[in-house]
Each structure stands twice: as structure tokens, then as C-alpha cells.
């Protein structure tokens, strides 16, 4: 029998456009979110 566990923490690897969007939606859903990227500095104003 499969046991279903409740997910409360989410880690997203990649702080690009999609990664930020996933984090935003997860945070609004009251999940604890961690966002990581390979860059030490990320220009959020980049278009």
C-alpha cells in the first residue's frame, strides 16, 4: 500500500523567469520555498 505524504517544502533550482514564477506560485500556496541559482549575483531588472 502506498503512503501519501504531505509536501510543505519546495526547492527550485534556477532563478530565471520560470524558476521565479514557480517560487511565487508556491509561496502564495503557503509552501516553504528555497530558490537557488548558479550565479552569485542575478540582475532582476534584466529584460
Beta strands, then each sheet from edge to edge (+ up, - down):
strand 1: 9-13
strand 2: 32-36
sheet 1: 1+ 2+
end
